[in-house]
Amino acid sequence: MQTLEKLAILADAAKYDASCASSGADRRNSLGTGGIGSTEGMGICHSYTPDGRCVSLLKILLTNFCTFDCAYCVNRVSSNVRRARFTPQEVVDLTLDFYKRNYIEGLFLSSGIIRDSDYTMEQLVEVARCLREDHKFAGYIHLKTIPDATPELLAAAGRYADRLSINVELPTEAGLAQLAPEKKLPGIRAAMGDLRWRIEEGKEARKAAPKFRAKPPRFAPAGQSTQMIVGADQADDRAILTTTENLYGNYRLRRVYFSAFSPIPDASKKLPLLAPPLQREHRLYQADWLLRFYGFGVDEIAPASGDGMLDLDVDPKLAWALRNPARFPVDMNTAPREMLLRVPGMGTRNVERVISSRRHGALRVADLARLRVPMKKVLPFVSLLDHHPKASLDDPLRLRTLLAPPPRQRGLFE
């Protein structure tokens, strides 16, 4: 099989993995080292998968053959798909060729399980080692690691890669047992814990290193991430967010990615017939943002008293505000930062602008407009020197109708 044929198969097979963002890496710079590549370079060619995901890395599988039989995976051992496999040297050559043409900023490499976990992990590590040591490649490398591999191989992966990821796949142990019986949640969590310990140890060692001496090598400076499939099992949004909060708190993950389940050929009867709405994935990302940057908890975003699902018609912050009208209006001239962040429409940058501006005088409606605050969404929930929402908060249902976006008109051929 020719390299281009392999690339067509293995790039397409990798499109289902969303956990490939390149943000968060310490910048590598090849100037003066005789190497090539830099994560601060420009000229990246962005490509888009059929479901709309932006890909700025060479995103491929080493092979789409796999000894596992995960029901939701198109590359499972029982799937009737065309198979291909790269050698480590072929992946190295492709990465260098694509980078020199300014098509990519780095490499995202995953793989099905070949023979066993250790053998597969050795192949992945060899690609990263060859790029870093033999070719002095200073671009971004993200390796999908295999939790069952020995700790020594995971440690080697962290020495060469900017980011490592281990996919938990499904938010609950019951879902994993039903759809991916070869994967064990305790093993996945143990590998995540080991990576967290190594990442933190590497950071501390570099901080403690004396000045004017060579610092210890970095270990996965962009941290670790994971992915959860949404809609393949019966887990509701509250269960997904509870798992997400646990992963951030216990394992210090940089990102948790969500991927809406896509129906696959010859699917198992255990899987749903239809994909979940992509809006559900979008709402989960918004909720994830609230958990990480806005001080919200899972109980506030998806209350236990509800059905466990996020509202698809309005964003999670607006939904919370409509459930808690007694917390509003917020006085924009005196409220603390924590409460300003809970105002619908107010992002972190808006909040910082407001706090900075009110040091020079009391804010009015015109001042918010100059700060480029989304007025329609913000004004019903705030008070200013010349504005008070009056009775608008007394009727949350009417306010929801005013603020919820109108339903999208479907196209002729949808």
C-alpha positions, 0 to 999 in steps of 0.5 A: 500500500502506498503512503498516500493510501495509508494517509487517507485511511489513517487520517480519516480514522483519527477524526473521531478523537477531539482531544488534540488541541495544541494550547498550553505548551511551553514554547520550544524554539529551534533558533540556535539549536540547529533543529527545525520547527517551533510551536511559536511559528506561523503558517499553519494550514487548518483543515476541517473534518466533516463534522466541523472540527478544526485540525491544525496538526498532522492527526493520524493513527499509527494503525487502525487495526485494534485487538479491542472490540469497543462497541462505539469504535469504528476501528474495533477488531470486529469492524469491517473497515479497510486497515492500514499501518504506518511504520514509525519512520513513515510517520516521522517522514510525513511529519517533517514533510508536512511541517516544511510545507507549513501545513501543520504545527506538529503531530497528534499521534494515536493508535489501535492496539497492536499485539499488546499495549506495551508493543504499541506504546513502544512504537508511539514513543519511537516516533517521538524519540526519532523526531526529537533526537534524530531530527531535532524537531521542536514542534508540538507533539501530542501522544495518545498514551495507552493506560495498560502500558508499563510506567517506564513507557509512559515516562518515556512518552512524557520526555518527548511529547508536549502533551499526553492524553488517556481517554476515559471514553465513557463517563461511568464505569457501568458504561465502560463495562457495557461498551468497552469491556477490555478497558478498566476504569481503575487502570485508566485512573491509575495511569492518569495519577501516575502522569499527574505525579510525573508532571508535577515532579518535573515542574518542581525539579525545574523550579528547584534547579540552580540558576546558570545550570542545565535544567532537568528535562521537561515532562509533558509541559502541556499536561494531560487531557482526555476525551469522553464520548457523549450519547453512546450510553445512558449517562446524562449531562450531570454524570458527565460533568461530575466525572469532568469535575473529578478529573480536573480536581484529582488529576489536574487535567488541562482539558476534558474534551467531549465528542458527540457519538457518531453512528458507525457501520455494522453497529452493535445493538447496544448503541443508540440508532441516532446521534445526540444533537451536536448542541448537547456537545456545545452545551457541555463545553460551555458548562466545562468553561463554567467549571474551570473559569467561572467558579460554578459547581456541578450542582449549580449547572445541572441540579440534582432536582432536575432531569440531569440534562442541560438546557439545549435552548439557552447556555448553562449560565443563563439557565442558572440565572433564570433559576435563581432570579433572587441573586439579581440584579447585580450592581455593576459598581459594587459587586465583587468579581465572583458575582460579576462572572455569574452575570449572563453575557459577562466573560472574563475579559468583560469582567476585568474591563468593568473592574478596571473602569469603575475605579475611575467613576460610577458606571452607566449604560453608555459605559458598558456599551463602550466596553463592548458588553453584550447589552441585550443579555446583560442589562436584564440582570444588572443595575447601574447608575442610570439603569435598573431592570425593574420587574423583568426578573419577576417573570423568568419565563418571559425573560427566557423567551426574550433571551433565548435565540430563535430556532434555526430554520432547517435547510431544504435538504436537511 
